[in-house]
Amino acid sequence: MQRKSGVLRAIAVIVSLALPTVLAVSAADARIGGGFSSGSRGSRTFSAPPSTSTAPGTASPFNRTLTQPGYNGGSGFNSPARSRFGGGMLGGLAAGFLGAGLLGLLFGGGLFSGLSGFGSILGLILQIVLIVFLARMAMAWWQRRNQPAYAGATPPGGQQSFSSSMGFGGFGGSSSAPLQIQPADYEAFERLLGEIQAAWSNEDVGRLRLLTTPEMASYFERDLEQNQARGVVNKVSGTKLLQGDLAEAWREGDADYATVAMRFSLVDKTVERASGRVVEGSDQPQQVTEIWTFLRHPGSNWQLSAIQQAN
């Protein structure tokens, strides 16, 4: 019985470590960013950007970010110590299992007490997922309740059509934005959309480092390394902007930020390096809507600072 109990405890630990990874991979897409919300938006990293006609819903919270809660500066890339358990679902589940273990110790049952059967393990996992889900809902409600009314947000009925060479009328903006986004800026955003996707498809790390912040470049490099380890390469082509809206634009210190919602089409497929066989995706174009944040320092060009998924 003791040996059986030890095996069950070992299974519980393995499940606690493996489940978050499985969840993350199953929810990920192959294109750049992997379908995650990654990066930083300065002091607004933990505030949801205003919705737009392109992305009328909400933006997903960041799964990967180096910005810590309470950050007030605006210098772009920063690297404070990260949480021991990381962020997102991984942090929630790891903390949940730690909590379960501590409760077992407090009540005299030992670490991971109550995990005496596979059904109990599944029940505990479901409870933890539910608690994480409710906690995220509460945090999102609290952020919305305390989010200031940014001047860069588009007022109801006040969205303007921005005429440019971009598809479907280009971006819509707000004339009340404290940081004025000019036609050349919108053209830069569209150009970066295509150039970053092309650099990703070509696995051009040097180019990605020029077009994105060091934080975003580190995520992309890590994702490329994972593809190499799997023996596959993600090929993205035919990127075309269909619609875009300025969500907000602001200045922090000497840094300019602009968050835009973009709906675009692209061909996204993953192929084996050795054979060229398509293992994910297809040659058929698909449409994607994401919220991209760009960062610019004085005398420098715009760089990609964050990608968020649209809900």
Backbone torsions as a table, in degrees:
resi	resn	phi	psi	omega
1	MET	NA	-38.8	179.0
2	GLN	-65.8	-39.6	179.2
3	ARG	-65.1	-41.7	178.6
4	LYS	-62.5	-41.8	178.6
5	SER	-62.6	-40.0	179.0
6	GLY	-64.5	-39.3	178.7
7	VAL	-64.0	-43.2	-179.7
8	LEU	-63.9	-37.6	178.0
9	ARG	-65.6	-40.0	178.2
10	ALA	-63.7	-40.9	177.6
11	ILE	-61.8	-39.5	-179.8
12	ALA	-61.7	-42.0	179.3
13	VAL	-65.2	-43.8	-179.9
14	ILE	-62.4	-43.3	179.0
15	VAL	-62.5	-40.6	-178.9
16	SER	-62.7	-31.1	-179.6
17	LEU	-86.9	-34.3	-173.6
18	ALA	-85.3	-34.9	-174.4
19	LEU	-58.6	-47.2	179.8
20	PRO	-58.6	-38.0	179.5
21	THR	-65.2	-41.7	178.9
22	VAL	-63.2	-43.7	179.1
23	LEU	-61.9	-42.6	-177.7
24	ALA	-66.1	-42.7	-177.5
25	VAL	-68.9	-40.3	-177.6
26	SER	-66.2	-27.9	-178.8
27	ALA	-89.4	-4.5	-173.2
28	ALA	-90.6	150.2	171.7
29	ASP	-104.1	170.0	-174.6
30	ALA	-85.0	-26.8	-173.7
31	ARG	-61.2	173.3	-177.4
32	ILE	-55.1	134.4	-175.2
33	GLY	90.8	-16.1	175.6
34	GLY	64.1	19.7	-178.1
35	GLY	77.1	6.6	177.4
36	PHE	-89.1	167.3	167.9
37	SER	-102.3	114.7	-172.2
38	SER	-134.5	149.8	172.8
39	GLY	112.9	-161.1	-176.2
40	SER	-141.7	147.5	176.0
41	ARG	-122.1	39.7	-179.8
42	GLY	62.0	-136.7	-179.1
43	SER	-71.8	-8.2	-179.6
44	ARG	-103.1	15.9	-179.2
45	THR	-57.4	-37.8	-175.9
46	PHE	-102.2	16.8	173.3
47	SER	-114.5	129.0	-178.5
48	ALA	-68.4	133.4	176.8
49	PRO	-66.6	151.0	179.1
50	PRO	-59.1	147.8	177.7
51	SER	-75.0	157.4	179.7
52	THR	-134.7	175.9	178.2
53	SER	-67.0	-29.3	177.5
54	THR	-73.0	-40.1	178.1
55	ALA	-127.8	79.2	-174.9
56	PRO	-70.9	-12.9	179.0
57	GLY	-86.6	-147.9	179.5
58	THR	-110.5	160.8	176.1
59	ALA	-92.4	139.2	179.7
60	SER	-65.4	142.2	173.6
61	PRO	-61.5	160.2	-175.6
62	PHE	-72.8	129.0	171.3
63	ASN	-82.1	-32.2	-178.4
64	ARG	-132.3	118.1	177.1
65	THR	-156.4	148.8	175.7
66	LEU	-98.5	-7.3	179.3
67	THR	-77.8	135.6	179.4
68	GLN	-99.4	149.4	176.0
69	PRO	-54.6	139.4	-179.2
70	GLY	90.8	0.7	179.5
71	TYR	-66.2	129.0	-176.4
72	ASN	-118.4	-6.6	-177.6
73	GLY	-83.6	178.3	-178.3
74	GLY	-144.9	48.3	-177.7
75	SER	-101.4	11.8	177.0
76	GLY	86.6	-115.0	-174.6
77	PHE	-73.9	129.1	176.1
78	ASN	-141.9	155.3	-174.5
79	SER	-137.8	65.1	172.3
80	PRO	-71.5	167.4	-178.8
81	ALA	-61.6	135.9	-179.4
82	ARG	-86.2	160.5	177.2
83	SER	-61.2	143.6	-177.6
84	ARG	-58.4	-38.4	-177.6
85	PHE	-95.6	7.0	-180.0
86	GLY	74.8	-163.4	-177.0
87	GLY	-118.5	-177.8	174.7
88	GLY	65.4	-149.1	-175.9
89	MET	-63.1	-36.3	-179.8
90	LEU	-58.6	-46.6	179.8
91	GLY	-64.1	-41.2	-178.8
92	GLY	-63.8	-45.7	-178.4
93	LEU	-69.4	-41.2	179.4
94	ALA	-62.9	-43.4	178.3
95	ALA	-64.4	-36.1	179.6
96	GLY	-64.7	-44.4	178.2
97	PHE	-66.1	-36.6	176.5
98	LEU	-63.3	-41.9	178.6
99	GLY	-62.8	-41.2	179.0
100	ALA	-62.0	-41.0	179.1
101	GLY	-65.1	-41.4	179.9
102	LEU	-66.1	-39.1	178.1
103	LEU	-62.8	-38.8	178.2
104	GLY	-62.0	-39.6	178.6
105	LEU	-66.9	-41.5	-177.8
106	LEU	-63.3	-35.6	-177.2
107	PHE	-95.3	11.9	171.1
108	GLY	81.5	13.0	-178.0
109	GLY	-97.8	-4.5	-177.9
110	GLY	89.5	165.3	179.6
111	LEU	-63.3	133.2	-177.1
112	PHE	59.7	35.0	175.2
113	SER	-66.9	151.7	-178.6
114	GLY	89.4	-10.5	178.0
115	LEU	-91.0	57.7	-173.7
116	SER	-90.3	-1.6	180.0
117	GLY	-157.8	163.0	-177.0
118	PHE	-64.7	-35.7	177.4
119	GLY	-61.9	-38.6	178.5
120	SER	-65.5	-37.7	178.8
121	ILE	-62.7	-47.9	179.9
122	LEU	-62.4	-40.1	178.6
123	GLY	-62.1	-42.1	178.7
124	LEU	-64.0	-42.1	179.4
125	ILE	-60.7	-44.9	179.9
126	LEU	-62.8	-39.1	177.9
127	GLN	-63.3	-43.4	-178.9
128	ILE	-64.8	-44.1	178.3
129	VAL	-59.6	-42.0	179.2
130	LEU	-63.0	-42.3	179.9
131	ILE	-64.8	-42.4	178.9
132	VAL	-62.4	-42.5	179.9
133	PHE	-61.7	-46.3	179.7
134	LEU	-65.6	-37.9	178.6
135	ALA	-64.8	-39.9	178.7
136	ARG	-66.1	-39.7	177.6
137	MET	-62.0	-42.3	179.4
138	ALA	-64.9	-41.1	179.2
139	MET	-66.3	-40.4	178.9
140	ALA	-63.8	-40.6	178.7
141	TRP	-64.3	-40.9	-179.1
142	TRP	-66.2	-39.2	178.4
143	GLN	-65.2	-42.1	178.4
144	ARG	-64.8	-37.7	-177.3
145	ARG	-68.1	-33.4	-176.6
146	ASN	-103.5	3.5	-179.4
147	GLN	-73.4	128.9	178.5
148	PRO	-70.5	157.9	178.0
149	ALA	-80.8	94.3	-175.5
150	TYR	-67.6	140.8	179.9
151	ALA	-67.4	-21.6	-178.4
152	GLY	-80.1	-9.3	-179.5
153	ALA	-72.8	145.4	-179.9
154	THR	-74.8	123.4	179.1
155	PRO	-68.7	153.4	-179.9
156	PRO	-56.8	128.3	177.9
157	GLY	74.0	3.1	-174.5
158	GLY	-108.1	11.3	-177.0
159	GLN	-73.2	136.6	-178.2
160	GLN	-106.9	151.2	176.2
161	SER	-89.5	128.7	-178.7
162	PHE	-103.6	114.8	-178.3
163	SER	-84.8	127.1	177.2
164	SER	-157.5	-169.2	-179.6
165	SER	-83.3	2.9	-175.9
166	MET	-80.8	157.2	-175.4
167	GLY	-63.9	146.2	173.7
168	PHE	56.1	36.6	175.1
169	GLY	89.6	-3.6	175.6
170	GLY	73.8	-147.0	-174.0
171	PHE	-91.9	151.0	169.1
172	GLY	-105.0	140.1	-175.6
173	GLY	-133.0	175.6	178.1
174	SER	-115.0	129.2	-178.1
175	SER	-71.3	-12.5	-177.7
176	SER	-93.7	5.4	-178.4
177	ALA	-62.2	133.0	-179.5
178	PRO	-65.2	-27.7	175.3
179	LEU	-108.2	115.4	-176.8
180	GLN	-77.5	121.5	177.5
181	ILE	-95.6	121.8	-174.4
182	GLN	-95.3	165.2	178.0
183	PRO	-53.0	-37.9	179.2
184	ALA	-63.3	-31.9	178.4
185	ASP	-68.1	-44.1	178.4
186	TYR	-61.1	-39.6	177.6
187	GLU	-64.3	-36.9	177.9
188	ALA	-65.6	-39.2	179.5
189	PHE	-63.2	-44.8	179.5
190	GLU	-65.2	-40.2	-180.0
191	ARG	-64.6	-41.3	178.7
192	LEU	-64.2	-36.2	178.2
193	LEU	-55.9	-47.6	-179.3
194	GLY	-73.7	-41.5	-176.5
195	GLU	-67.7	-38.2	179.9
196	ILE	-68.3	-42.3	177.4
197	GLN	-61.8	-40.2	179.7
198	ALA	-66.4	-42.5	178.7
199	ALA	-63.0	-38.8	177.4
200	TRP	-63.1	-47.0	-178.4
201	SER	-62.0	-35.7	179.9
202	ASN	-85.7	-1.2	-177.3
203	GLU	55.0	39.6	-178.5
204	ASP	-90.0	87.3	-176.1
205	VAL	-62.9	-39.9	179.5
206	GLY	-60.3	-41.4	178.3
207	ARG	-67.3	-40.7	178.5
208	LEU	-61.3	-36.2	179.3
209	ARG	-67.2	-27.4	177.8
210	LEU	-79.4	-33.5	-172.7
211	LEU	-92.1	-13.8	-175.9
212	THR	-130.5	164.8	176.4
213	THR	-70.3	159.7	178.5
214	PRO	-55.4	-35.1	179.5
215	GLU	-64.0	-50.5	-179.2
216	MET	-64.0	-39.6	179.2
217	ALA	-60.6	-37.4	-179.8
218	SER	-65.6	-37.9	177.5
219	TYR	-65.9	-44.9	-178.0
220	PHE	-64.5	-39.5	178.4
221	GLU	-63.2	-40.9	179.2
222	ARG	-64.4	-41.9	178.9
223	ASP	-65.0	-39.2	178.0
224	LEU	-64.9	-39.0	177.6
225	GLU	-63.0	-38.2	178.1
226	GLN	-65.8	-39.2	176.6
227	ASN	-63.4	-41.3	178.8
228	GLN	-63.1	-39.2	178.7
229	ALA	-65.2	-30.7	178.3
230	ARG	-82.9	-10.7	-179.0
231	GLY	76.7	28.5	-179.1
232	VAL	-129.2	165.3	175.0
233	VAL	-138.6	135.7	179.8
234	ASN	-91.1	120.5	-179.6
235	LYS	-107.3	120.4	179.0
236	VAL	-118.6	131.5	-178.9
237	SER	-146.9	166.4	175.3
238	GLY	64.8	30.7	180.0
239	THR	-66.2	125.9	-178.1
240	LYS	-140.5	123.3	176.9
241	LEU	-71.9	129.1	179.5
242	LEU	-103.4	-38.8	-178.7
243	GLN	-159.1	146.8	178.6
244	GLY	-151.1	149.9	178.0
245	ASP	-138.0	141.8	171.4
246	LEU	-79.4	119.9	177.5
247	ALA	-83.6	-47.9	178.0
248	GLU	-166.4	154.3	177.4
249	ALA	-141.6	137.4	-176.2
250	TRP	-156.6	171.9	-179.5
251	ARG	-125.2	135.8	175.0
252	GLU	-127.3	113.2	-177.1
253	GLY	60.9	-122.6	178.0
254	ASP	-100.2	11.6	-176.7
255	ALA	-106.2	135.7	173.5
256	ASP	-100.9	138.3	177.0
257	TYR	-123.6	145.1	173.8
258	ALA	-143.7	123.3	177.7
259	THR	-108.2	124.7	-177.0
260	VAL	-129.6	143.6	173.7
261	ALA	-95.2	132.3	-176.9
262	MET	-133.2	130.8	171.6
263	ARG	-109.1	124.6	-175.3
264	PHE	-143.2	160.4	177.0
265	SER	-110.0	151.9	178.9
266	LEU	-164.4	160.0	171.8
267	VAL	-100.0	121.5	-172.9
268	ASP	-126.0	113.5	178.9
269	LYS	-145.2	150.4	177.4
270	THR	-115.7	129.5	-175.9
271	VAL	-124.2	155.0	173.9
272	GLU	-69.8	136.8	-179.4
273	ARG	-65.0	-39.6	-173.7
274	ALA	-75.1	-45.2	-172.2
275	SER	-104.2	-20.6	-174.9
276	GLY	79.0	6.1	-179.7
277	ARG	-70.6	135.1	179.0
278	VAL	-74.5	122.1	-179.9
279	VAL	-108.9	-21.4	176.7
280	GLU	-145.2	148.9	178.4
281	GLY	76.4	-165.9	-178.3
282	SER	-161.3	-178.6	177.7
283	ASP	-86.2	1.4	179.5
284	GLN	-85.1	131.6	178.9
285	PRO	-63.2	147.2	174.3
286	GLN	-130.2	157.5	179.7
287	GLN	-104.4	139.8	-178.0
288	VAL	-133.2	140.7	173.4
289	THR	-120.2	121.9	179.6
290	GLU	-138.2	159.8	176.6
291	ILE	-108.8	115.6	-179.0
292	TRP	-107.8	137.9	175.1
293	THR	-112.7	132.6	-179.0
294	PHE	-114.4	147.6	-177.0
295	LEU	-125.4	139.8	178.1
296	ARG	-140.4	131.6	173.3
297	HIS	-101.2	158.9	-179.7
298	PRO	-54.6	131.6	178.6
299	GLY	77.2	4.8	-178.5
300	SER	-119.7	166.1	177.6
301	ASN	-86.5	165.8	175.7
302	TRP	-65.3	142.8	174.3
303	GLN	-130.2	151.0	175.9
304	LEU	-71.9	124.9	-177.5
305	SER	-109.7	-23.1	-177.7
306	ALA	-164.3	150.5	170.0
307	ILE	-128.4	127.9	175.4
308	GLN	-123.0	143.1	178.2
309	GLN	-81.9	143.7	-180.0
310	ALA	-90.5	130.4	177.4
311	ASN	-88.5	NA	NA
